[in-house]
Amino acid sequence: MRPVCVGDYEALARERMEPANWEYFQGGSGEEQTLRANREAFERVFFRPRVLVDVSKCDLSTRLLGTPVSFPVGVAPMAYHRLAHPEGEVATARAAGAVGALTVVSTFASRKLEEVAQEAQGPLWLQVYCFRRREVTEALVRRAEAAGYRALVLTVDTPRLGRRERDVRNGFSLPAHVRAENFGEELVAALHAHQPGASAVATHARETIDPSLTWESLAWLRSLTRLPLVLKGVMTGEDAARAASLGIEGIIVSNHGGRQLDGVLPALEALPEIVRAVAGRCEVLMDGGVRRGTDVLKALALGARAVLVGRPVLWGLAAAGPEGVEHVLSMLRDELELAMALAGRPSLEHIDSSLVHAR
């Protein structure tokens, strides 16, 4: 039977993936409190629908950093899509573009960023880390600009990798056929070094990612490119206000899908504070726990311009390749359109905080 909701793809994907690879995608850090809380947060928000509104047509289109998209849902940056499907990120970007959605490509993609750009039909942003060897980050930025990416997304919540206990138990390392294609072998060899009771991803992060990144580092990144800069992993109003004051064009409210500091606030609950703090000075997106079109509507009502979806995209990719990704995104779009109609909100401009009540 064809899946009728995003959640139906989860079991299908699990059947098709190697157990350790599945747990790498699914797992969070520590006791996975934040991983669970991301989802539970949506259950504490309820709608206040308006009636007798003309909803014969609902307009879901919007712009993200000036680029038009068909609806306010995009693909979050996630590493190593080839663990789910041989075409990897190329298949994901092609599918997202087919429905007019944004794709944020991970620095640790398992296809080269240029290959993804050549196949993509929709807008692309590139997620980057700041590496200890700054020339590595600089080279990525130059390549992204040349390939037509429209923004840089700097992940700021990962000075060190969270302790992902599923990966530790599994001694997770990348299989030989999957590699971080944007880098030379000398930089990524540790990702393939299997060691029982240790995560190769965590070992690699300790060796390569710069834990001394500060606000002052943003000026250096700005000096490399004219692309808009988005900070991913901002979770407090204080940091959001500082980012806005520095001219950052976008913020992604995110706790890394529950994979970094366990016990941090769910992204949905952090969202209103951040929206208030930036006061319209930059665009605010969020990710974490989105599984339904009604989840998207709740996030929009709380101030997000758009949401990014992570694990469900990989479920679709693992279960049915690019067609699965396209179906996952299409279901979210259709569910959002229906929810808007039933809530009496015929366009995104009609969605505001009066739509929801948080328990």
C-alpha positions, -999 to 999 in steps of 0.1 A, spaced: 0 0 0 13 34 -9 22 55 22 -6 79 32 15 100 56 51 107 62 53 84 92 44 54 70 78 57 53 97 52 86 91 15 88 97 10 51 131 28 53 141 7 83 135 -25 64 158 -14 36 188 0 56 216 -16 74 209 -15 112 240 6 121 233 31 92 196 33 103 206 41 139 231 67 127 203 86 110 177 80 138 197 85 169 202 115 192 226 123 219 227 111 255 193 97 267 177 113 236 155 135 257 157 164 232 151 140 203 118 130 219 109 165 230 112 180 195 83 158 185 63 162 217 65 200 215 41 200 186 15 181 207 13 210 232 2 235 206 -34 237 195 -52 256 168 -78 284 171 -94 282 136 -115 310 121 -146 301 101 -166 317 72 -134 325 54 -131 320 16 -105 292 13 -114 281 -22 -78 288 -30 -49 287 -7 -15 302 -16 15 285 -1 42 303 -21 68 324 -4 104 337 -7 135 326 12 163 351 12 147 365 -20 143 332 -38 108 321 -46 98 286 -34 65 268 -39 58 262 -2 76 269 31 91 235 36 127 226 26 153 198 31 175 202 61 212 196 58 221 159 66 253 140 59 258 109 38 226 104 19 242 75 1 237 55 32 201 55 22 203 54 -16 230 50 -42 223 84 -59 225 102 -25 221 139 -24 217 142 -62 184 122 -59 173 143 -29 179 177 -46 163 165 -78 132 155 -60 130 186 -39 133 208 -70 105 189 -86 81 202 -60 97 237 -58 114 232 -25 147 244 -11 175 220 -4 202 227 21 232 205 12 255 192 39 292 199 39 295 162 45 275 152 15 283 119 -1 281 135 -35 302 165 -46 285 198 -42 290 205 -79 273 172 -88 243 182 -67 241 216 -83 242 202 -118 212 179 -111 192 202 -89 160 218 -102 154 240 -72 174 265 -50 204 252 -30 221 265 1 253 250 14 258 241 51 293 246 63 314 240 94 344 260 104 374 237 102 406 239 121 423 243 87 405 275 76 416 270 40 393 239 39 363 261 48 374 288 24 377 263 -5 341 251 1 328 286 1 345 294 -31 332 262 -47 296 269 -35 296 303 -50 309 291 -83 284 263 -85 254 286 -79 245 280 -43 224 309 -30 234 311 7 258 297 32 245 280 64 271 280 91 264 254 118 272 270 152 261 244 177 289 219 171 322 230 187 323 193 197 301 165 186 274 154 210 278 119 225 256 98 202 254 65 222 238 44 194 269 52 173 292 43 201 276 10 208 276 2 171 312 13 166 298 33 136 321 42 107 313 49 71 312 19 47 338 19 20 313 29 -8 302 61 11 326 90 16 326 127 23 330 136 -14 338 173 -9 372 166 7 404 149 -1 411 115 14 436 128 40 409 149 57 383 121 59 402 89 64 391 88 101 355 84 90 362 49 77 384 38 107 362 13 125 369 9 162 347 -11 186 330 11 212 338 44 194 321 66 168 343 73 138 322 104 131 330 117 166 367 110 162 368 128 129 349 158 143 374 162 172 403 162 147 388 186 121 362 210 134 374 242 151 361 245 187 374 281 190 348 296 166 335 328 180 313 358 169 345 375 157 350 346 132 319 357 113 338 387 99 363 363 83 336 342 67 319 373 55 351 384 38 351 353 16 319 358 -2 289 379 -10 264 351 -4 239 356 24 249 340 57 225 319 78 234 307 113 220 272 121 218 261 157 207 294 174 185 286 204 183 318 225 170 353 221 204 367 232 223 350 204 196 357 179 196 394 187 234 395 184 233 378 150 207 402 137 228 432 149 257 418 129 237 418 97 232 380 95 205 374 69 189 343 84 187 321 115 177 284 117 163 276 151 176 241 156 190 217 182 206 196 155 177 171 156 185 163 192 220 152 183 241 178 202 233 189 238 208 166 253 182 183 274 181 215 254 147 231 246 127 218 217 132 240 187 95 248 184 94 261 220 126 282 214 111 297 182 89 325 196 117 340 218 140 341 188 114 357 165 108 384 191 145 390 195 153 395 158 122 418 153 121 413 116 158 421 110 165 386 95 145 356 83 139 328 109 135 292 99 133 261 122 138 224 121 133 195 145 104 171 148 83 181 118 62 152 106 29 167 95 16 197 76 -1 207 108 34 209 124 44 232 96 14 254 102 21 256 140 57 266 133 46 293 108 20 306 134 48 309 160 69 330 136 89 308 113 92 318 77 97 282 67 106 248 82 133 223 72 127 186 73 154 160 81 148 124 89 115 120 69 134 130 37 159 102 43 130 78 50 115 86 17 149 83 0 157 49 15 123 35 9 117 47 -27 145 68 -40 138 102 -54 102 93 -58 100 87 -21 115 121 -13 91 139 -37 62 120 -21 72 130 14 75 166 5 43 166 -15 24 151 14 37 178 37 26 204 12 -8 189 7 -14 185 44 -3 222 50 -27 234 23 -56 214 39 -47 226 74 -47 262 62 -81 258 46 -96 243 77 -80 270 99 -94 297 78 -60 310 66 -59 312 28 -24 324 25 8 326 45 2 363 52 -29 353 71 -10 331 95 0 346 128 2 338 165 -36 342 170 -40 309 152 -25 289 181 -28 283 218 2 267 236 -7 245 265 
